[in-house]
Amino acid sequence: ANSVFGHDSVMEEFSSFMTCVTVGGGARIGAYASLNIGSVVVNNATVGEHSIIAAGAVVVKDIPPFSLAMGLPARVVRTREPGEKYL
């Protein structure tokens, strides 16, 4: 899907990414996290479990669990509730 997953990175259970996502080396994608179209996670950054990274966002620092992050650089715009739907 024209995506890149860098060396020594970890993608935990049930996490997903869409087309054109780039994940740098040493990154960690938490369980149930979702990286949307064209998003980027830089080297050694963590996306917390159950977090959503918006299309085109660039994660340059850790994103806490249960967050919705967007922008360049990505910033948390709100916290998600446990069990909240992704769409």
Residue pairs with C-beta under 8 A, 6 or more apart in sequence:
1 18
1 19
1 20
1 21
2 19
2 20
3 17
3 18
3 19
3 20
3 21
3 22
3 23
4 21
4 22
4 23
5 11
5 23
6 22
6 23
6 24
6 25
6 26
6 27
6 43
7 25
7 26
8 25
8 26
9 23
9 24
9 25
9 26
9 27
9 28
9 29
10 27
10 28
10 29
11 23
11 29
12 28
12 29
12 30
12 31
12 32
12 33
12 49
13 31
13 32
14 31
14 32
15 29
15 30
15 31
15 32
15 33
15 34
15 35
16 33
16 34
16 35
17 23
17 29
17 34
17 35
17 36
17 39
18 35
18 36
18 37
18 38
18 39
18 55
19 37
19 38
20 37
20 38
21 35
21 36
21 37
21 38
21 39
21 40
21 41
22 39
22 40
22 41
23 29
23 35
23 40
23 41
24 40
24 41
24 42
24 43
24 44
24 45
25 43
25 44
26 43
26 44
27 41
27 42
27 43
27 44
27 45
27 46
27 47
28 45
28 46
28 47
29 35
29 41
29 46
29 47
30 46
30 47
30 48
30 49
30 50
30 51
30 65
31 49
31 50
32 49
32 50
33 47
33 48
33 49
33 50
33 51
33 52
33 53
34 51
34 52
34 53
34 86
35 41
35 47
35 53
36 52
36 53
36 54
36 55
36 57
37 55
37 56
38 55
38 56
39 53
39 54
39 55
39 56
39 57
39 58
39 59
39 74
40 57
40 58
40 59
41 47
41 53
41 59
42 58
42 59
42 60
45 59
45 60
45 61
45 62
45 63
46 62
46 63
47 53
47 59
47 62
47 63
47 69
48 62
48 63
48 64
48 65
48 66
48 67
49 65
49 66
50 65
50 66
50 80
50 82
51 63
51 64
51 65
51 66
51 67
51 68
51 69
51 80
52 67
52 68
52 69
52 80
52 86
53 59
53 63
53 69
53 70
53 74
54 68
54 69
54 70
54 71
54 74
56 72
57 69
57 70
57 71
57 72
57 74
58 71
58 72
58 73
58 74
59 69
59 73
59 74
60 73
60 74
61 73
63 69
63 74
63 76
64 76
66 79
66 80
66 81
66 82
67 76
67 78
67 79
67 80
68 76
68 77
68 78
68 79
68 80
69 75
69 76
69 77
70 77
71 77
